[in-house]
Amino acid sequence: MTAITLISPAKLNLFLHINGRLANGYHELQSLFHFLDYGDEMTFSTNDSSEVTLSCNLVELESESNLVIKAANALLVANQLSVPPIGVHIDVAKKLPLGGGVGGGSSNAATALIALNWLWHLNMNTSQLESIGNKIGADVPIFVRGETSIAEGTGEKLMPYPIEEKWYLVLTPDAHVNTAQLFSAPDLPRDTKKQLLAEIDYTGLTDEHHNDFEKLVVSKYPTVAKARNWLLEYAPSRMTGTGACVFSVFDTEAQAREVLQKLPEDMTGFVAKGCNNSPAHEQLNWHINQNLGSLTQ
């Protein structure tokens, strides 16, 4: 039997612009997605059960509605399989906050897609997996792609955009932001001008590259406002996704950890390195390149 453990990484939206609202009610976005070397841990253990089972350190996530199970089922349907070719138990050790804007659930689903595609010998390419992922959630394709990218449309149009890999201090306010309410809010900005890819010159957390959700979230969630304002004392800060997590960027790990040590007792956070390539893909490629007989870890 085989067991592999992969980091299901966090992502940051280094900027998130809303360009307009589509006729179907969805929003047209432009965002820069960047990965971190920190995230949930997912262990995939094969067995002879012909089933996909799930366990999690958060018991409330052990359900058929979990995006990991939805991803596994979608992969089976796409390959016209009624049962898994190999039974797999998936254990998820959650570290990322729920509703934090760092992509935890989407990352879990994408990690399941790429891992099961290999374990089940399905040989689906990245584009095929992205298509499956897009039906599960708007952020799943970027995690399947596994490269720092500019995302456009509703998140399905991805263009590689590698940047300098720096260090990030991410604060995790105790708030579960309601994304659906934000998208329907009448005072949400929806008119940020879309930039041509060739014109995008991302140089850091500037006014030009902002998060159109941030002002609205800060006004509705005091803990997010408090975290952002605390970070602003030390460096420019930004909210990721639709919140609640906020972050600052530093040139070195030591600089980021120095600020983390000053964190008040009523706040939580972590330090991580930015990655142009997803740690999940890096680790899976390592396993693929090993002798199949020595994969148990």
HUFENWO-V44263 format. One record per pair of residues at least 24 apart in sequence whose C-alpha atoms are under 7 Angstrom apart, sorted by sequence separation. I is the first residue (numbers start at 1). J is the second residue. D is the distance in Angstrom with one decimal. If there is no record, write none. Layout:
I_J_D + I_J_D
This chain:
11_35_4.4 + 10_35_6.0 + 11_36_5.9 + 188_213_6.9 + 214_239_6.0 + 9_35_6.6 + 10_36_5.5 + 9_36_6.0 + 9_37_6.3 + 10_38_6.1 + 188_216_6.8 + 211_239_6.8 + 9_38_5.5 + 10_39_5.1 + 213_242_5.9 + 9_39_4.2 + 110_140_5.6 + 114_144_6.9 + 8_39_5.3 + 9_40_6.4 + 106_137_6.6 + 109_140_6.8 + 205_236_6.4 + 7_39_5.9 + 8_40_5.0 + 51_83_6.9 + 7_40_5.8 + 8_41_5.8 + 50_83_6.3 + 51_84_6.1 + 106_139_5.8 + 107_140_6.4 + 110_143_5.6 + 7_41_4.7 + 8_42_6.6 + 50_84_5.5 + 86_120_6.4 + 106_140_4.8 + 110_144_5.2 + 6_41_5.8 + 7_42_6.3 + 50_85_6.7 + 52_87_5.8 + 53_88_6.5 + 54_89_5.8 + 55_90_6.4 + 56_91_5.6 + 57_92_6.8 + 85_120_6.0 + 5_41_6.7 + 6_42_5.4 + 50_86_5.6 + 51_87_4.7 + 52_88_4.9 + 53_89_4.7 + 54_90_4.9 + 55_91_4.7 + 56_92_4.7 + 57_93_5.6 + 107_143_5.7 + 5_42_5.5 + 6_43_6.4 + 50_87_4.1 + 51_88_6.3 + 52_89_5.7 + 53_90_6.1 + 54_91_5.8 + 55_92_6.3 + 56_93_5.9 + 57_94_6.5 + 5_43_4.2 + 48_86_6.6 + 49_87_4.9 + 67_105_6.4 + 71_109_5.5 + 4_43_5.6 + 5_44_6.4 + 47_86_6.7 + 48_87_5.4 + 3_43_6.7 + 4_44_5.4 + 46_86_6.6 + 47_87_4.9 + 68_108_6.0 + 72_112_6.8 + 3_44_5.4 + 4_45_6.7 + 46_87_5.5 + 47_88_5.8 + 68_109_4.6 + 71_112_6.6 + 72_113_6.7 + 3_45_4.2 + 46_88_4.3 + 67_109_5.3 + 71_113_6.1 + 2_45_5.7 + 3_46_6.4 + 45_88_5.4 + 46_89_6.4 + 2_46_5.4 + 44_88_6.3 + 45_89_5.2 + 68_112_6.1 + 1_46_5.6 + 44_89_5.8 + 45_90_6.5 + 1_47_6.2 + 44_90_4.7 + 43_90_5.6 + 44_91_6.7 + 42_90_6.7 + 43_91_5.1 + 175_223_6.9 + 42_91_5.6 + 43_92_6.6 + 174_223_6.7 + 42_92_4.6 + 173_223_5.8 + 41_92_5.9 + 42_93_6.3 + 173_224_5.8 + 40_92_6.9 + 41_93_5.1 + 40_93_5.6 + 41_94_6.7 + 40_94_4.8 + 173_227_6.6 + 40_95_5.0 + 39_95_6.1 + 40_96_6.1 + 171_227_6.7 + 39_96_5.9 + 74_132_6.8 + 179_242_6.3 + 177_243_6.2 + 177_244_6.0 + 176_244_6.7 + 175_244_6.1 + 173_244_6.2 + 100_172_6.9 + 172_244_6.8 + 173_245_6.2 + 172_245_4.8 + 171_245_5.6 + 172_246_7.0 + 97_172_7.0 + 170_245_6.6 + 171_246_5.4 + 100_176_6.6 + 170_246_5.8 + 171_247_6.1 + 99_176_4.7 + 170_247_4.3 + 98_176_6.7 + 99_177_5.8 + 169_247_5.5 + 170_248_6.8 + 168_247_6.5 + 169_248_5.4 + 168_248_5.7 + 169_249_6.5 + 168_249_4.6 + 167_249_5.7 + 168_250_6.0 + 166_249_6.8 + 167_250_5.1 + 166_250_6.2 + 167_251_6.0 + 166_251_5.4 + 167_252_5.9 + 166_252_6.8 + 167_253_5.7 + 169_256_5.7 + 168_256_6.5 + 167_256_6.7 + 12_102_5.9 + 11_102_5.0 + 10_102_5.1 + 11_103_6.0 + 10_103_5.9 + 10_104_6.3 + 173_267_6.7 + 173_268_6.9 + 172_268_5.6 + 171_268_5.8 + 172_269_5.3 + 9_107_6.3 + 171_269_4.0 + 8_107_5.6 + 170_269_5.3 + 171_270_6.6 + 8_108_5.7 + 170_270_5.4 + 169_270_5.9 + 170_271_6.3 + 169_271_4.6 + 8_111_6.0 + 168_271_5.6 + 169_272_6.7 + 168_272_5.4 + 167_272_5.9 + 168_273_6.1 + 167_273_4.5 + 168_274_6.9 + 166_273_6.0 + 167_274_5.9 + 166_274_5.4 + 165_274_5.0 + 165_275_5.9 + 165_276_7.0 + 35_148_6.7 + 163_276_6.9 + 34_148_4.8 + 162_276_5.7 + 33_148_5.6 + 33_149_5.5 + 32_149_5.8 + 33_150_6.3 + 32_150_4.5 + 31_150_5.5 + 32_151_6.3 + 30_150_6.9 + 31_151_5.2 + 30_151_5.6 + 31_152_6.8 + 30_152_4.6 + 29_152_5.4 + 28_152_7.0 + 29_153_5.6 + 28_153_4.9 + 29_154_5.9 + 28_154_5.3 + 29_155_7.0 + 27_154_6.3 + 148_276_4.8 + 147_276_5.6 + 148_277_6.6 + 147_277_4.8 + 146_277_5.6 + 147_278_6.3 + 146_278_4.7 + 146_281_6.6 + 102_240_6.7 + 101_240_5.6 + 102_241_6.9 + 101_241_4.6 + 101_242_5.5 + 101_243_4.6 + 100_243_5.2 + 101_244_6.0 + 100_244_4.5 + 101_245_6.1 + 99_244_6.8 + 100_245_5.1 + 30_194_7.0 + 21_190_6.9 + 111_280_6.7 + 20_190_4.9 + 18_189_6.9 + 19_190_5.6 + 20_191_5.6 + 18_190_5.0 + 19_191_5.0 + 18_191_6.4 + 19_192_4.9 + 18_192_5.7 + 19_193_5.9 + 17_192_6.0 + 19_194_5.9 + 17_210_6.9 + 15_209_5.3 + 16_210_6.2 + 17_211_6.0 + 18_212_6.4 + 15_210_5.0 + 16_211_4.5 + 17_212_5.5 + 15_211_5.3 + 16_212_6.2 + 16_241_6.9 + 14_240_6.9 + 13_240_4.9 + 12_240_5.5 + 13_241_5.6 + 38_272_6.0 + 37_272_5.9 + 36_272_6.0 + 37_273_5.6 + 36_273_5.6 + 37_274_6.5 + 36_274_4.6 + 37_275_6.5 + 35_274_5.7 + 36_275_5.5 + 34_274_6.8 + 35_275_5.0 + 34_275_6.7 + 35_276_6.4 + 34_276_6.5 + 37_279_6.1 + 35_278_6.0 + 9_278_6.9 + 9_279_6.6 + 9_280_6.8 + 7_279_6.2 + 8_280_5.8 + 7_280_5.2 + 6_280_5.4 + 6_283_6.3 + 3_295_7.0 + 4_296_6.6 + 2_295_6.2 + 3_296_5.0 + 4_297_6.2 + 2_296_5.1 + 3_297_6.1
